[in-house]
Amino acid sequence: MDFAFTPEALELQRRLRDFMDSHVVPRNRPWLKEVAAGVYPVSFMADLKALARSEGLWNLFLPHLRPEEPGRGLSNLDYAPLAEIMGQLPWASEVFNCSAPDTGNMELLHLFANPAQYEQWLKPLLAGEIRSCFAMTEPDVASSDATNIATVIERDGDDYVISGRKWFITGAAHPNCKLAIVMGVTDPDADAHRRQSMVLVPMDAPGLSVVRNISVMNHVSPDGHCELLLRQVRVSRANLLGGEGEGFAMAQARLGPGRIHHCMRSIGQSELALRLMCERAQERKTFGKYLHEHGVVAEWIAESRCELEQARLLVLKTAWMIDRVGAKAAQREIAMIKAVVPRMQTRIIDRAMQTFGAMGLSPDAPLVDLWGHGRFLRIADGPDQVHLRAIARQEIKASRADYGISAAFLNVEA
């Protein structure tokens, strides 16, 4: 395995760090103040996006980007460290048109949109003119098993009529969110993995309403984790994305690279927490010593660095595999990073909170929000237990191929 980055990727890393340091990080406090005052999108976002695009730091995540499309066709491996750099600030990815859920939605449209859908939705998304959301999870079923999805998509002549309730739909509260990719059941009698389809639904379609923006651990995201109600929403059958019954497989194709993005953003936030912890440990004294001179704090710092490097290498391996053998062949690794990285993030940030003391629990430091993001990811895109179950099943399957070979290592007679 070779995780070496291409010269282009190394140069992009340098340029992205410079852009973040010069234009994005200095605006974090103004961003927080404007959002707290109810200004969203913030007043300077459009200017930042225009500047990023003019400098070629735009749409960095699509490996199969066409020459005529804006952005860079980077591999998953080359994009991964860029996601880490952007991820230090939860709002920074929008500057570069690399925000979730738009990234995953653009990948879906890139793979499955017909020409009309491409013109209507993908072009403005690639240009950063609109935002979008992905409406899959539901409050009335355990959506960690996507075959439970109950939203109904019924044919009616040349239309589909959609009825159901969705929740924790990221991005649906953003004023520029114009499209929802809705996953629902088109054929309840089909095989469990062939019942679902995806339909493109304009956010202003009659019958679609945003019921509420749900707070996550008492934190309200300005672009939202929303509850949506679809009451007899009627759209043309031309709004079907891909084919009927292909929704489950399309969702799996979307989630593979997206989990790379999520995990690398988490690693960026964990790096920030470790840096803050190290600086705090050099500034504060207790019992006549700087904090880092106390063995327990030094151990926290060392353990955090070890865990970060282990997690990053696993994510880079997964990105490398997706690039070479595809997301399906990398299913085990995708499940592993999804279980490993958020746990690593919450451990490191918890240590940083302890090092900061009371300030670490206050809005004066970013640690509470970053910890909440890591905790949220232990459920988002499937809870830990779903991924651990998948890993265990693959391990047992592999074990059966040479079952009994370990008996030779036992110091007992058969």
C-alpha positions as CSV (number, residue, x, y, z in Angstrom):
1,M,0.0,0.0,0.0
2,D,1.3,3.4,-0.9
3,F,-0.2,6.4,0.8
4,A,2.1,8.9,-0.8
5,F,0.3,12.0,-2.1
6,T,0.7,13.2,-5.6
7,P,2.7,16.5,-6.1
8,E,-0.6,18.2,-7.1
9,A,-2.2,17.1,-3.8
10,L,0.7,18.3,-1.7
11,E,0.6,21.7,-3.4
12,L,-3.2,21.8,-2.8
13,Q,-2.6,21.0,0.9
14,R,-0.2,23.9,1.2
15,R,-2.5,26.3,-0.7
16,L,-5.5,25.2,1.3
17,R,-3.7,25.7,4.6
18,D,-2.6,29.2,3.5
19,F,-6.2,30.0,2.4
20,M,-7.6,28.8,5.7
21,D,-5.0,30.7,7.8
22,S,-5.4,33.9,5.8
23,H,-9.1,34.1,5.0
24,V,-11.2,31.5,6.9
25,V,-9.8,31.1,10.5
26,P,-9.7,34.9,11.1
27,R,-13.4,35.0,10.3
28,N,-14.5,32.4,12.8
29,R,-15.4,34.9,15.5
30,P,-17.4,37.0,13.0
31,W,-19.2,33.9,11.8
32,L,-20.1,32.9,15.3
33,K,-21.4,36.4,16.1
34,E,-23.5,36.7,12.9
35,V,-25.0,33.2,13.4
36,A,-25.8,34.0,17.1
37,A,-27.5,37.2,15.8
38,G,-29.7,35.2,13.3
39,V,-27.7,36.2,10.2
40,Y,-27.4,33.1,8.0
41,P,-25.8,32.7,5.5
42,V,-23.2,35.0,7.0
43,S,-22.5,38.2,5.2
44,F,-19.1,37.3,3.9
45,M,-19.7,33.7,2.8
46,A,-20.4,34.6,-0.9
47,D,-17.2,36.6,-1.1
48,L,-15.2,33.7,0.5
49,K,-16.7,31.2,-2.0
50,A,-15.9,33.4,-4.9
51,L,-12.3,33.9,-3.7
52,A,-11.8,30.1,-3.2
53,R,-13.2,29.3,-6.6
54,S,-11.0,31.9,-8.3
55,E,-7.9,30.3,-6.6
56,G,-8.9,26.8,-7.8
57,L,-9.9,25.6,-4.3
58,W,-13.3,24.4,-5.4
59,N,-15.1,21.0,-5.8
60,L,-12.1,19.1,-4.6
61,F,-13.9,15.8,-3.8
62,L,-15.2,14.3,-7.1
63,P,-12.8,11.8,-8.5
64,H,-14.6,11.6,-11.9
65,L,-15.1,15.3,-12.4
66,R,-15.3,16.1,-16.1
67,P,-13.0,18.6,-17.8
68,E,-15.7,21.1,-18.5
69,E,-17.0,21.0,-14.8
70,P,-15.6,23.4,-12.2
71,G,-13.2,21.9,-9.7
72,R,-10.5,19.2,-9.5
73,G,-10.9,15.5,-10.0
74,L,-8.9,14.3,-7.0
75,S,-8.8,10.7,-5.8
76,N,-10.3,9.9,-2.4
77,L,-6.7,9.5,-1.1
78,D,-5.6,12.9,-2.3
79,Y,-8.8,14.6,-1.1
80,A,-8.6,13.0,2.4
81,P,-6.0,15.5,3.9
82,L,-7.9,18.4,2.4
83,A,-11.0,17.3,4.2
84,E,-8.9,17.2,7.4
85,I,-7.7,20.8,6.9
86,M,-11.2,22.1,6.2
87,G,-12.7,20.1,9.0
88,Q,-11.0,22.1,11.7
89,L,-13.9,24.6,11.5
90,P,-17.3,22.9,11.0
91,W,-18.4,25.7,8.7
92,A,-15.3,26.0,6.5
93,S,-16.2,23.3,3.9
94,E,-18.9,25.4,2.5
95,V,-16.3,28.0,1.4
96,F,-14.8,25.4,-1.0
97,N,-18.2,23.9,-2.0
98,C,-17.2,20.7,-0.2
99,S,-20.0,20.6,2.4
100,A,-21.9,17.5,3.4
101,P,-24.6,16.6,2.4
102,D,-23.9,18.4,-0.9
103,T,-20.8,16.4,-1.6
104,G,-22.6,13.1,-1.4
105,N,-25.6,14.4,-3.4
106,M,-23.3,15.7,-6.1
107,E,-21.7,12.3,-6.3
108,L,-25.1,10.7,-6.7
109,L,-26.2,13.1,-9.4
110,H,-22.9,12.7,-11.1
111,L,-23.4,9.0,-11.3
112,F,-27.1,8.7,-11.9
113,A,-28.7,12.0,-13.1
114,N,-30.2,12.1,-16.6
115,P,-29.3,15.1,-18.8
116,A,-32.3,17.2,-17.6
117,Q,-31.6,16.5,-14.0
118,Y,-28.0,17.3,-14.6
119,E,-28.9,20.8,-16.0
120,Q,-31.5,21.6,-13.3
121,W,-29.7,20.4,-10.2
122,L,-26.1,19.3,-10.6
123,K,-24.9,22.3,-12.5
124,P,-26.0,24.8,-9.8
125,L,-24.7,22.6,-7.1
126,L,-21.3,22.4,-8.7
127,A,-21.4,26.2,-9.1
128,G,-22.2,26.6,-5.4
129,E,-25.4,28.5,-6.3
130,I,-27.7,26.2,-4.3
131,R,-27.6,23.7,-1.4
132,S,-29.3,20.4,-1.0
133,C,-30.3,17.7,1.5
134,F,-30.6,13.9,1.6
135,A,-33.8,12.7,3.1
136,M,-33.5,9.1,4.2
137,T,-33.8,8.7,8.0
138,E,-37.3,8.5,9.7
139,P,-38.6,8.9,13.2
140,D,-41.0,6.0,13.2
141,V,-38.6,3.2,12.1
142,A,-35.0,2.2,13.0
143,S,-33.3,3.8,10.1
144,S,-30.0,2.2,10.9
145,D,-31.5,-0.6,8.8
146,A,-32.4,1.2,5.6
147,T,-34.7,-1.6,4.6
148,N,-37.1,-0.3,7.2
149,I,-37.7,3.0,5.4
150,A,-41.4,3.5,5.2
151,T,-42.0,6.7,3.2
152,V,-44.3,5.8,0.3
153,I,-43.6,6.8,-3.3
154,E,-46.7,5.9,-5.4
155,R,-47.2,6.1,-9.1
156,D,-50.1,8.2,-10.3
157,G,-50.1,8.6,-14.0
158,D,-47.1,10.5,-15.0
159,D,-46.4,11.6,-11.4
160,Y,-45.1,10.2,-8.2
161,V,-47.0,11.0,-5.0
162,I,-44.8,11.0,-1.8
163,S,-46.0,10.7,1.7
164,G,-43.9,10.2,4.8
165,R,-41.9,11.9,7.6
166,K,-38.1,12.3,7.7
167,W,-35.9,13.7,10.4
168,F,-32.3,14.6,11.2
169,I,-32.1,15.8,7.6
170,T,-28.8,17.8,7.5
171,G,-28.9,21.1,5.6
172,A,-32.6,21.4,5.1
173,A,-32.8,24.6,7.1
174,H,-30.2,26.4,4.9
175,P,-31.9,29.2,3.1
176,N,-30.2,28.1,-0.1
177,C,-31.4,24.5,0.2
178,K,-33.5,24.0,-3.0
179,L,-33.4,20.2,-3.4
180,A,-34.2,17.1,-1.3
181,I,-33.2,13.7,-2.5
182,V,-35.9,11.6,-1.0
183,M,-35.6,7.9,-0.4
184,G,-38.8,5.9,-0.1
185,V,-40.6,2.7,-1.0
186,T,-41.9,2.3,-4.6
187,D,-42.5,-1.5,-4.5
188,P,-43.3,-2.9,-1.0
189,D,-43.5,-6.4,-2.4
190,A,-40.0,-6.5,-3.9
191,D,-36.9,-8.0,-2.3
192,A,-36.0,-6.0,0.8
193,H,-33.1,-4.3,-1.0
194,R,-35.1,-3.5,-4.1
195,R,-38.1,-1.7,-2.6
196,Q,-36.5,1.7,-2.3
197,S,-36.1,4.4,-4.9
198,M,-34.8,8.0,-4.8
199,V,-36.8,10.9,-6.1
200,L,-35.6,14.5,-6.6
201,V,-38.0,16.8,-4.8
202,P,-37.8,20.6,-4.9
203,M,-37.9,22.1,-1.4
204,D,-40.8,24.4,-2.5
205,A,-42.9,21.5,-3.7
206,P,-46.5,21.7,-2.3
207,G,-47.0,19.4,0.6
208,L,-43.3,19.5,1.7
209,S,-42.7,21.3,4.9
210,V,-39.9,21.8,7.4
211,V,-41.5,21.0,10.7
212,R,-38.5,21.9,12.9
213,N,-34.8,22.2,13.1
214,I,-33.9,19.6,15.8
215,S,-31.2,20.6,18.3
216,V,-28.5,18.0,18.8
217,M,-27.4,17.8,22.4
218,N,-28.9,21.3,22.9
219,H,-26.9,22.7,20.0
220,V,-28.8,24.2,17.1
221,S,-27.1,24.0,13.7
222,P,-27.9,27.0,11.5
223,D,-28.2,24.8,8.4
224,G,-30.2,22.3,10.3
225,H,-30.9,18.7,11.3
226,C,-34.5,19.0,10.3
227,E,-37.7,17.1,10.5
228,L,-39.6,17.1,7.2
229,L,-43.2,16.2,6.5
230,L,-44.1,15.1,3.0
231,R,-47.9,15.1,2.7
232,Q,-49.1,14.0,-0.7
233,V,-46.1,15.7,-2.4
234,R,-46.5,15.4,-6.2
235,V,-43.6,15.4,-8.6
236,S,-43.1,14.2,-12.2
237,R,-41.9,10.7,-12.7
238,A,-39.0,12.4,-14.6
239,N,-37.7,13.2,-11.1
240,L,-36.8,9.6,-10.4
241,L,-33.0,9.4,-9.9
242,G,-31.6,6.2,-11.5
243,G,-34.2,3.4,-11.7
244,E,-37.0,2.2,-9.5
245,G,-35.7,-0.2,-6.9
246,E,-32.1,1.1,-7.1
247,G,-32.3,3.4,-4.1
248,F,-30.6,1.1,-1.6
249,A,-27.7,0.3,-3.8
250,M,-27.3,4.0,-4.7
251,A,-27.3,5.0,-1.0
252,Q,-24.5,2.5,-0.4
253,A,-22.5,4.0,-3.3
254,R,-23.0,7.5,-1.8
255,L,-22.0,6.5,1.8
256,G,-18.5,5.0,1.0
257,P,-16.6,8.2,0.0
258,G,-18.8,10.3,2.3
259,R,-17.6,8.4,5.3
260,I,-14.0,9.2,4.2
261,H,-15.0,12.9,4.2
262,H,-16.7,12.7,7.6
263,C,-13.8,10.9,9.2
264,M,-11.1,13.2,7.9
265,R,-13.1,16.2,9.1
266,S,-13.2,14.6,12.5
267,I,-9.5,14.0,12.4
268,G,-9.0,17.7,11.7
269,Q,-11.1,18.6,14.7
270,S,-9.2,16.2,16.8
271,E,-5.9,17.7,15.7
272,L,-7.3,21.1,16.7
273,A,-8.3,19.8,20.1
274,L,-4.8,18.2,20.7
275,R,-3.1,21.5,19.7
276,L,-5.3,23.4,22.1
277,M,-4.6,20.9,24.8
278,C,-0.9,21.1,24.3
279,E,-1.0,24.9,24.5
280,R,-3.2,25.0,27.5
281,A,-0.9,22.5,29.3
282,Q,2.0,24.9,28.8
283,E,0.1,28.0,30.1
284,R,-1.4,26.7,33.3
285,K,0.2,25.6,36.6
286,T,-1.1,23.5,39.4
287,F,0.8,22.5,42.5
288,G,3.9,24.2,41.3
289,K,4.1,22.5,37.9
290,Y,2.8,23.3,34.4
291,L,0.1,20.9,33.5
292,H,2.2,19.0,30.9
293,E,4.7,18.2,33.7
294,H,2.1,16.2,35.5
295,G,2.3,12.6,34.4
296,V,-1.4,12.1,33.7
297,V,-1.6,15.1,31.4
298,A,1.5,14.1,29.5
299,E,0.0,10.6,29.1
300,W,-3.2,12.2,27.7
301,I,-1.2,14.1,25.1
302,A,0.9,11.0,24.1
303,E,-2.2,8.7,23.9
304,S,-4.0,11.3,21.8
305,R,-1.2,11.5,19.3
306,C,-1.0,7.7,19.1
307,E,-4.7,7.4,18.5
308,L,-4.8,10.2,16.0
309,E,-2.1,8.6,13.9
310,Q,-3.7,5.2,14.0
311,A,-7.0,6.6,13.0
312,R,-5.6,8.6,10.1
313,L,-3.7,5.7,8.7
314,L,-6.8,3.5,8.8
315,V,-8.8,6.2,6.9
316,L,-6.0,6.7,4.4
317,K,-5.9,3.0,3.8
318,T,-9.7,3.0,3.2
319,A,-9.5,5.9,0.8
320,W,-6.6,4.1,-1.0
321,M,-8.8,0.9,-1.3
322,I,-11.9,2.8,-2.6
323,D,-9.7,4.3,-5.3
324,R,-8.4,1.0,-6.4
325,V,-11.1,-1.6,-5.8
326,G,-14.2,0.4,-5.1
327,A,-16.4,1.0,-2.1
328,K,-18.0,-2.4,-2.2
329,A,-14.7,-4.2,-1.8
330,A,-13.7,-1.8,1.0
331,Q,-16.9,-2.4,3.0
332,R,-15.0,-3.7,6.1
333,E,-12.6,-0.8,6.1
334,I,-15.4,1.7,5.7
335,A,-17.2,0.2,8.6
336,M,-14.0,0.2,10.7
337,I,-13.3,3.9,10.2
338,K,-16.9,4.8,11.0
339,A,-16.7,3.0,14.3
340,V,-13.1,4.0,15.2
341,V,-12.8,7.7,14.3
342,P,-15.8,9.3,16.2
343,R,-14.8,7.3,19.4
344,M,-11.2,8.6,19.0
345,Q,-12.5,12.1,18.6
346,T,-14.7,12.1,21.7
347,R,-11.8,10.6,23.8
348,I,-9.3,13.2,22.7
349,I,-11.7,16.1,23.1
350,D,-12.7,14.8,26.6
351,R,-9.1,14.9,27.6
352,A,-8.8,18.5,26.2
353,M,-11.8,19.5,28.2
354,Q,-10.2,18.1,31.4
355,T,-7.0,20.0,30.6
356,F,-8.9,23.3,30.0
357,G,-10.9,22.9,33.2
358,A,-14.1,25.0,33.4
359,M,-13.2,26.9,30.2
360,G,-13.4,23.7,28.3
361,L,-17.1,23.4,29.1
362,S,-17.9,27.0,28.1
363,P,-18.5,28.7,24.7
364,D,-15.2,30.4,25.1
365,A,-13.5,27.3,23.7
366,P,-14.8,25.2,20.7
367,L,-14.4,21.9,22.6
368,V,-18.1,21.3,23.5
369,D,-19.2,21.8,19.9
370,L,-16.5,19.5,18.6
371,W,-17.2,16.8,21.2
372,G,-20.9,17.0,20.2
373,H,-20.0,16.6,16.6
374,G,-18.0,13.4,17.4
375,R,-20.8,12.0,19.5
376,F,-23.3,12.8,16.8
377,L,-21.2,10.9,14.3
378,R,-21.5,7.7,16.4
379,I,-25.1,7.6,15.3
380,A,-25.1,9.5,12.0
381,D,-24.6,7.3,8.9
382,G,-25.4,4.3,11.1
383,P,-24.7,3.7,14.8
384,D,-21.5,2.1,15.9
385,Q,-23.2,-1.2,16.5
386,V,-24.3,-1.6,12.9
387,H,-20.7,-1.1,11.7
388,L,-19.3,-3.4,14.4
389,R,-21.9,-6.1,13.5
390,A,-20.8,-5.8,9.8
391,I,-17.1,-6.2,10.7
392,A,-17.8,-9.2,13.0
393,R,-19.8,-10.9,10.3
394,Q,-17.0,-10.5,7.8
395,E,-14.5,-11.8,10.3
396,I,-16.6,-14.9,11.0
397,K,-17.0,-15.5,7.2
398,A,-13.3,-15.2,6.7
399,S,-12.6,-17.6,9.6
400,R,-14.9,-20.3,8.1
401,A,-12.7,-20.4,5.0
402,D,-9.9,-22.2,7.0
403,Y,-11.8,-23.2,10.1
404,G,-9.8,-25.4,12.4
405,I,-6.3,-24.2,11.4
406,S,-5.8,-22.5,14.8
407,A,-6.0,-25.9,16.6
408,A,-2.4,-26.5,15.8
409,F,-1.5,-23.5,18.0
410,L,-3.3,-24.9,21.1
411,N,-1.3,-26.8,23.7
412,V,-3.9,-29.5,24.1
413,E,-4.7,-32.7,22.4
414,A,-7.7,-32.7,20.0
